[in-house]
Amino acid sequence: MPRPERFTPFTARAPMGVLVAAGHEGVGASVTAALLASEAQLEGSRVLLVAPKARADRLAAFFGATQPVLDLPVPVADGIQVAAVFPAILDADVVIAVPSAKVQELLDAIDQLAARTTPANAVVLADRGAAAMAAAFAVLKLVHARRPQMAATVAGLGDADPAPLHDAAERWLGCTLRTTPSLPFDPTLPIALDAGIPLAEAVADTALTAAAGALWSALASSATPGALV
């Protein structure tokens, strides 16, 4: 008599979440998110990028897509989709949210990620200058106050030194803040992107690609969510 076939029960797994945020606009949050999406996709993950409408359209353009992004996710590359709002069903392994610097949009993105992904991480971009560092600290404080269990990473931009931000977070937020290698500034990148050159081509064989890979590796290797670890 043949043995009955054994079936492994299906267990739904929540996708990993990444919030890419900055204290002010124009510091490279969209580029950073797109690069992280590309790194995750190269490792075989299905990625969903979620951003406000104008930013979502720009993210799609980074991958060479021309169709406008609406409520439903739009495929922009093999394994990568972009949406202007969080869909009802997250059909992805990695969800990357890129809100604007507006407080309410930040709060909404934090809540959506924390509720629907695990682990949920925040990458806060720290630009050079006292005002930029203060703005980045404000974002960290917002994340920590809203969802203390969301792990956070600070990434310096260009020659920005995130050490003071690290020290301030430990002192005033009572947490340990992970830092990663800085993301180098390429002054030719905005020109290339505005000319319609796809992001992958614009950053090919540059230090920015290697830095994005290191940042993604740090995020992907996070074992468990925690309070700003």
N, C-alpha and C positions, 0 to 999 in steps of 0.2 A: 504494500500500500504506500503510495507516494507521500512524502512528508509535506505537510501544509507549508505554503510559502510564507515567509516572515516579512512583515512590513514594518518599517520604521515610522512611527507617528510623526507627522509634520508639526514643527513648532515654529510659530512666527517669531522672527527676530527683529527688534526695532533697529532702524538704521543708526549709524553713528552721526552725530550732529556737530557742526562747526559754525560758530558765529564769527564772522570777520568784521571787526568794527574799528572805528577811529573817532577821535574827539572832534574832528572837523573834516570837511570834504576836501577832496583833491590830493590825498596823500597816498593813494594806490590801493584802496580796499578792493576795488573791482578787479584790478590786475592780480592782486594776491589771491583772491578767491578763484579766479579762472585758472591760475597756475596750480593751486591746490587741487582743483577739480581734475586737471590734466594728469597730475601725479597719481591721484587715486584711480583714475581710469586706466592708467598704464599698469596698475597692479591688479586690474580685473574687476574693479568696483563699478557699479552703476551709480552715477552721481546726479543729484538734482540741485541746481543752483536756484535760490529764491531771492528776489530783490524787487524793490519798487519798480514801477513800469519803465521809467526812463533808464534806470540802471540795468534792468533786465534786458532791454533792447541793446544796450552797449555791450553787455556780457555776451549776448548772442552774436553780435558783430565781431567780437574777438575771435570767434570760431568760424567766421566766414558766413554765418547765416544772415539772411536779409529779411526774413518774415518777421512781422511785429510779434512781440510776446504778449499774450493775453492771460486769462485766468488758467487755462489748461497748459501743462508743460509742453514746451516745443523742443523737439530733438535738434541739437545743434552740432553734434558730433557723435561718433559711435560710443554709446554708453553715457553720454552727457545730455541732460535736458535742462532747460531754463524756464522758470515760471515767475509770474508777477505776484502771485499769492500762494500760500501753502495749499496744495490740493487736499481733498478729503482723504485720499489714500496715498501714502508715501511709497511709491514703487521704486525704491532706490536702496542702495547699501550705504550711501553717504549723502547727507543733506547739508548743504552749505548755504547759510543765510547771510546776505550782505545788505543790511538796512542802511538807511541814511543816518546822519548824525543827529537827527531829530529824536528827542527823548522818547516820545510815544512809539515811534517806529522801532527804536532799540528795545523798549520794554516788550512790545508785541513779539518781536523776533526771539527774544530771550525766553518768553513764556512758551512760544510754539515749540522751540527746540527742546526745552527742558521737559515738556509734557509728552513729546512724540519721538524723541531719539534717546539713545543710550549707548555709550556715554555722550554727554553734551559738553562741548569745549568752546571756549571763547578765545579768539586770537585778537588781541588789542594792539594796533599799530601805533608806535611811538615815534613821532617826528622830532627833528632837532628844534631846540629852543624851549625856554621856560613855559611859554604859553601853550605850546603843543604838548609838553609833558603834563602840564596841569589838566589839559583836556583829556589826555589818555587816562590819567588817574581818575578823573570823574567817571569815565566809562567803566573802569575797573570797579569803582565804588558802586556804581549802578548795578553791575552784574552781581557783585557780592551781596548787595542788599536784597536784590530781587530773588536770586537763586543761589544760595551759599554752596549748594552741592555742585554747581557747574565749575569744572576745572578751567583755569585761565592761563594763557601764555601771553607774554609781551614780546613783540618783535620790533626791534629797532629798525628804522629806515635810514639808509645811507650811512652817514657818520654819526647818527644819533646814539647817545650813550644811555641805555635804559637803566643803568645802575641806580641813579637817584630814584627812579620810579619803583624799582625793586625794593629799595630801602624804605620808601614812603609806604608802600603796600604792607610791608611787614610791620611797620610801626603803627600805622593808623587803621589798617584793616585787620590786623592780627592774623595774617596768613603768610604762607610761603608762596612766592610767585616764581614760576618757572620762566627762565629767559632762554632765548634761542639765538643762533647767529643772526646778525643783522641782514636785512634784505638790501642789497646794493642799489644805488640810484643810477639809472641809465638815462641821461638827458635826451638821448635820441629816441627812446621808446615812445613818448607821447606823439612825436612827429610821425613815426612809422604807423602807429595805430590810427591817427587822424587821417593818414593817407590811405587807409583801408587795408593795410598789410595784416594778415592774421597774426594773432599773438604768438602762436607756436613758431612761426617763421621769424617774427621780430625779435624773439628772445633766444633763438637757437644758438647753442654753443656759447652762452653767456653765463656770467657768474650768477645772474638772477635765477636761471634755471636750476643751478646746483643748490642755491640757497632755498628755493621753494621745495626742492626734493628733501633737503634736511629738515625743513619745517614740517612737511607732511609726515616724514618718518617719526618725528617727535610726537606728533599728534596720534598717529596710528599705533604707536607703541604704548600709549597710555593704557595701563591695565584696567583701572577702575576710575569712575568719576570721584571727584573730591573737591574740597573747598580751596580753590585757587592753588593747586599744587604744581 
